[in-house]
Amino acid sequence: MKTLAIIGGGAAGLAAAVAAGEAARDTAAPVRVVVYEADERVGRSILATGNGRCNFSNTRISPKLYRNASFVEEALRHFEGGAFMRVPSQAREATASVHGVLAFFSDHGLAWREESEGRLYPLANKATSVLDCLRAAAAAARVQVRGECEVVTVEPPRKPGAPFTMRLADGRFERADAVIVAVGGSIARRLMPEGVPWVAPTPTLGPVACDSPWPRRLDNIRVRGALELWRPGGAPADARYRDMLDRLGHGPEDHGHERLVSREVGEIMFRKYGVSGIAAFNLSRLMQPGDELALDFLPTVAAREAEAYLLRRRNLLRQALAAPVSADDLLRGMVLAPVAEVLLRAAKLEGAEAATDDAVARLAVPLKGLRLPVAGLGDARQCQVHRGGVACEAVSPRTGELREVAGLYVVGEALDVDAPCGGYNLHWAWASGLSAGWSAVSALAHGVAEEAEGAAR
């Protein structure tokens, strides 16, 4: 009997365990699957995702959204080929055809619903639904789970055919014929053999600190809008934008070349240090020193139409109030009062000033792009993932196996792969875990068959 050890009982580890256990059971392969989890129970990290609701995948999966996109593209293409799958269930939901992760969860009883931007959540709206399905599937596949059992080192076989040696935190040693590493950050690093290429983990997908006084004035206020990430070095600013800057008293040095890196629409929350929320989190993956955020309070109005939009609004208010319209009047009912105060300051206007054509043009600038220079991550403790891990070039994208160490697999956050919010990171955890679990059992079963043939000869 061969042993497959899976280190880590999070999303990737549980997916690998279920795939491996079912592969061994359904093909009668002489392989036992054991999950080693440092925590008391497996899956606690899953319960914390999506504010306890578990945004477990997305209908709009694209390799282009991931770091190391070419590696992810090949891995997902192989995964979607279905090599890991058992005989498809006749009861599978029609929507499961979107991708293999949904096929897997449909087969194991999970019902779900789609929310905005393709985000998928369990129908019960609780992460426990996802974890319950995984635990039940692992138990049915006869997977052994070892809670409160931390693996601290993994020693590769010293000769062909020999097992891996794992040292546990309590000093004991155990053996395995293949190992899947499904932990993230520095934990995965210490489990890797010397010489495996490594990218030092850094927190990402979190709030953004800004070198600006405006966030402090708006602390704890939420707005619905768009965040744009701008970077020096693009095309020259167009004439209309230069005119806007001129109205605010900026000099020619502020008309430098820049390009739009990315734009996110959603809820933005101000913190004393900067901005938070999904839009900020997603842009944090892309930001570099010297970048600026631009907060668009009118995301449904094109930049070239913003001034005209405000002029029409002023003219309507003038008729309704039967009086001259002030800058305060123009903003009232469109943004919250503290936001209006910041916009007026940014436009160098007083609220009581008349909403002249020039004042309208000045207000259009911060309304469509209140500038917030990027100063780095705002609070690393809030970051949802750590970028880094085992370098992708060291791993087979089809199986997750290290190229230089047969039988040692790396999945999920242990790899240098990350993506925006929206279920993409969990999708990668499931897909990479499923592929590695199936591949590891297939390789072990093949080895057993070869040993049997050799003995027969």
Secondary structure, 3 states (H helix, E strand, C coil): CEEEEEECCCHHHHHHHHHHHHHHHHHCCCEEEEEECCCCCCCHHHHCHHHHCCCCEECCCCHHHCCCHHHHHHHHHHHHCCCCCCCCCCCCCHHHHHCHHHHHHHHCCCCEEECHHHEEEECCCCHHHHHHHHHHHHHHCCCEEECCCCEEEEECCCCCCCCEEEEECCCCEEEECEEEECCCHHHHHHHCCCCCCEEEEEEECCCEEECCCHHHHCCCCEEEEEEEEEEECCCCCCHHHHHHHHHCCCCHHHHCCEEEEEEEEEEEEEECCEEECHHHHHHHCCCCCCCEEEEECCCCCCHHHHHHHHHHHHHHHHHHHCCCCEHHHHHECCECHHHHHHHHHHCCCCCCCECCHHHHHHHHHHHHHEEEEEEEECCHHHCCEEEEEECHHHECCCCCEECCCCCEEECHHHECCCCCCCCHHHHHHHHHHHHHHHHHHHHHHHHHHHHHHHHHC
